[in-house]
C-alpha cells in the first residue's frame, strides 16, 4: 500500500507538470493572441482546432491526465495535514494554498470546458474571439475567470516547486530557496499572460 501510494503521488506530481503544465502554458499563449486582435486569436484557435488526431490527443494528453490529477488531488486535500516541523511557516501556507487553489482550479476548469468544449461539441457555439467576448461580457463571469486563472497559475507554479522536491531535483535548503524565487517568476509570468488575454477579450 505504501509503495502504491508513493507511486501515485509521484505520478500525480509528474502529470501536473508534464503534460498538464505544458498544456496550460500553450493554452495561455494561444489566448494571448487576443491581445493582437480578433483575427490573430481566431487564426491561432483555428490552428489548434485543426490539428490532426486532435480528439485523441486531447483525450490521452490532456483530459485523462487532468482527470487522474484532479481525483487524486481531491483525495490529498482531505487526507493531507500541514507539517510545521518539516516545512516551516511559509511552506505550510504554500501547502495549504496549494490545496485550496486545487479545488478552485478544478471548479474553474469544469466550467470553462463546459462553456467552450462541451457546447462546441453539442454544436451550439463556435470557439472564436466573439465567444470569449460574450462569456466575459458579464462582470461576474469576468472576475470568476480572473480568480480561476490566478488560481490555476498559482497551483501550477507552486506545484512545480513541489515537483522539484518530490523528484529529488532540489534537495538542499539553498536549492529549494532558489526554486521558490524561480517558481515565483513563473507564476508572475504566466499570470500576466493569462490576465492580459482576459482584458483583451473585453
C-alpha positions as CSV (number, residue, x, y, z in Angstrom):
1,X,0.0,0.0,0.0
2,X,2.8,2.4,0.9
3,X,4.6,1.7,-2.4
4,X,1.4,2.2,-4.4
5,X,0.7,5.5,-2.6
6,X,4.2,6.6,-3.2
7,X,3.9,5.8,-6.9
8,X,0.5,7.5,-7.3
9,X,1.8,10.7,-5.7
10,X,4.9,10.7,-7.8
11,X,2.7,10.2,-10.9
12,X,0.3,13.0,-9.6
13,X,3.3,15.4,-9.4
14,X,4.7,14.4,-12.8
15,X,1.4,14.8,-14.6
16,X,0.9,18.2,-13.0
17,X,4.0,19.4,-14.9
18,X,4.0,17.1,-17.9
19,X,1.7,17.2,-19.7
20,X,-0.8,19.4,-17.8
21,X,1.6,22.2,-17.1
22,X,2.9,22.3,-20.7
23,X,-0.7,22.4,-22.0
24,X,-1.6,25.2,-19.6
25,X,1.3,27.4,-20.9
26,X,0.4,26.6,-24.5
27,X,-3.3,27.4,-23.8
28,X,-2.5,30.7,-22.2
29,X,-0.2,31.6,-25.1
30,X,-2.9,30.9,-27.7
31,X,-5.3,33.0,-25.7
32,X,-2.7,35.8,-25.6
33,X,-3.1,36.2,-29.3
34,X,-6.3,38.1,-28.4
35,X,-4.1,41.0,-27.4
36,X,-3.3,41.5,-31.1
37,X,-6.9,41.4,-32.2
38,X,-9.8,39.1,-33.1
39,X,-8.2,37.9,-36.3
40,X,-5.0,36.9,-34.6
41,X,-6.8,34.9,-31.9
42,X,-9.1,33.2,-34.4
43,X,-6.2,32.1,-36.5
44,X,-4.4,30.7,-33.5
45,X,-7.5,29.0,-32.2
46,X,-8.4,27.6,-35.6
47,X,-4.9,26.2,-36.0
48,X,-5.2,24.3,-32.7
49,X,-8.7,23.1,-33.6
50,X,-7.5,21.7,-36.9
51,X,-4.6,19.7,-35.6
52,X,-4.7,16.1,-36.9
53,X,-6.0,13.5,-34.4
54,X,-7.0,16.4,-32.1
55,X,-9.6,14.4,-30.2
56,X,-7.3,11.5,-29.5
57,X,-4.5,13.8,-28.4
58,X,-6.8,15.8,-26.1
59,X,-8.2,12.6,-24.5
60,X,-4.8,11.0,-23.9
61,X,-2.5,14.0,-23.3
62,X,-5.0,16.4,-21.6
63,X,-8.3,15.1,-20.3
64,X,-7.2,11.7,-18.8
65,X,-4.1,13.2,-17.0
66,X,-6.3,16.1,-15.7
67,X,-8.9,13.6,-14.5
68,X,-6.3,11.5,-12.7
69,X,-4.6,14.6,-11.2
70,X,-7.9,16.0,-10.1
71,X,-9.3,12.8,-8.5
72,X,-6.1,12.1,-6.6
73,X,-5.7,15.8,-5.8
74,X,-9.2,15.9,-4.1
75,X,-8.2,12.8,-2.1
76,X,-5.0,14.5,-1.0
77,X,-6.9,17.6,0.1
78,X,-9.0,15.6,2.5
79,X,-6.2,13.5,4.0
80,X,-3.2,15.8,4.0
81,X,-2.1,17.7,7.1
82,X,0.3,20.6,7.5
83,X,3.7,19.7,8.9
84,X,5.2,22.7,10.6
85,X,8.4,20.9,11.8
86,X,9.2,19.7,8.3
87,X,8.2,22.6,6.1
88,X,8.2,25.7,8.3
89,X,5.6,28.5,8.4
90,X,5.9,29.8,4.8
91,X,5.9,26.3,3.2
92,X,2.9,25.3,5.3
93,X,1.0,28.3,3.9
94,X,2.0,27.3,0.4
95,X,0.9,23.7,1.2
96,X,-2.4,25.0,2.3
97,X,-2.9,27.3,-0.6
98,X,-2.0,24.5,-3.0
99,X,-4.9,22.5,-1.8
100,X,-7.4,25.5,-1.8
101,X,-6.2,26.6,-5.3
102,X,-6.6,23.0,-6.5
103,X,-10.3,22.9,-5.6
104,X,-10.9,26.4,-7.1
105,X,-9.0,25.4,-10.3
106,X,-11.0,22.2,-10.6
107,X,-14.3,24.1,-10.5
108,X,-12.9,26.7,-12.9
109,X,-11.7,24.1,-15.4
110,X,-15.0,22.2,-15.4
111,X,-16.9,25.4,-16.0
112,X,-14.5,26.6,-18.7
113,X,-14.6,23.2,-20.5
114,X,-18.4,23.3,-20.4
115,X,-18.6,26.8,-21.8
116,X,-16.1,26.1,-24.6
117,X,-15.5,22.4,-25.4
118,X,-18.8,20.8,-24.4
119,X,-21.1,23.5,-26.0
120,X,-18.9,23.4,-29.2
121,X,-19.3,19.6,-29.3
122,X,-23.0,20.0,-29.0
123,X,-22.9,22.3,-32.0
124,X,-24.3,25.3,-30.2
125,X,-21.3,27.6,-30.5
126,X,-18.0,28.1,-32.3
127,X,-14.8,28.7,-30.5
128,X,-13.7,32.2,-31.6
129,X,-12.9,35.7,-30.3
130,X,-16.6,36.6,-30.1
131,X,-17.4,33.6,-27.9
132,X,-14.9,34.6,-25.3
133,X,-16.0,38.2,-25.6
134,X,-19.6,37.2,-24.9
135,X,-18.6,35.0,-21.9
136,X,-16.5,37.7,-20.3
137,X,-19.0,40.5,-21.0
138,X,-20.6,39.8,-17.6
139,X,-18.6,41.4,-14.8
140,X,-19.3,38.4,-12.6
141,X,-18.1,36.0,-15.2
142,X,-15.0,38.2,-15.9
143,X,-13.9,38.2,-12.3
144,X,-14.7,34.5,-12.0
145,X,-12.2,33.9,-14.9
146,X,-9.7,36.2,-13.2
147,X,-9.9,34.2,-10.0
148,X,-9.8,31.0,-12.0
149,X,-6.7,32.0,-14.0
150,X,-4.8,33.2,-10.9
151,X,-5.7,30.1,-9.0
152,X,-4.6,27.9,-11.9
153,X,-1.3,29.6,-12.5
154,X,-0.5,29.6,-8.7
155,X,-1.4,25.9,-8.5
156,X,0.9,25.2,-11.4
157,X,3.8,27.3,-10.2
158,X,3.7,26.1,-6.6
159,X,3.2,22.5,-7.9
160,X,6.3,23.0,-9.9
161,X,8.2,23.7,-6.7
162,X,6.8,20.5,-5.1
163,X,7.7,18.6,-8.2
164,X,11.3,19.6,-7.9
165,X,11.4,18.5,-4.3
166,X,9.4,15.3,-4.9
167,X,11.6,14.1,-7.7
168,X,14.8,14.9,-5.8
169,X,15.9,17.8,-8.1
170,X,16.1,20.3,-5.2
171,X,17.2,18.6,-2.0
172,X,19.2,21.2,-0.2
173,X,17.6,24.3,1.6
174,X,19.6,26.6,-0.8
175,X,18.3,24.9,-3.9
176,X,14.8,24.9,-2.6
177,X,15.1,28.7,-1.8
178,X,16.3,29.3,-5.4
179,X,13.4,27.2,-6.7
180,X,11.0,29.4,-4.6
181,X,12.1,32.5,-6.4
182,X,12.2,30.8,-9.8
183,X,8.7,29.5,-9.4
184,X,7.5,32.9,-8.3
185,X,8.8,34.3,-11.5
186,X,7.0,31.5,-13.4
187,X,3.8,32.4,-11.5
188,X,4.0,36.1,-12.3
189,X,4.9,35.5,-16.0
190,X,2.1,33.0,-16.8
191,X,-0.4,35.0,-14.7
192,X,0.4,38.2,-16.7
193,X,-0.1,36.3,-19.9
194,X,-3.5,34.9,-18.8
195,X,-4.9,38.1,-17.3
196,X,-3.8,40.3,-20.2
197,X,-5.7,38.0,-22.5
198,X,-8.8,38.3,-20.4
199,X,-8.7,42.1,-20.6
200,X,-8.1,41.8,-24.4
201,X,-11.3,39.9,-24.8
202,X,-13.3,42.6,-23.1
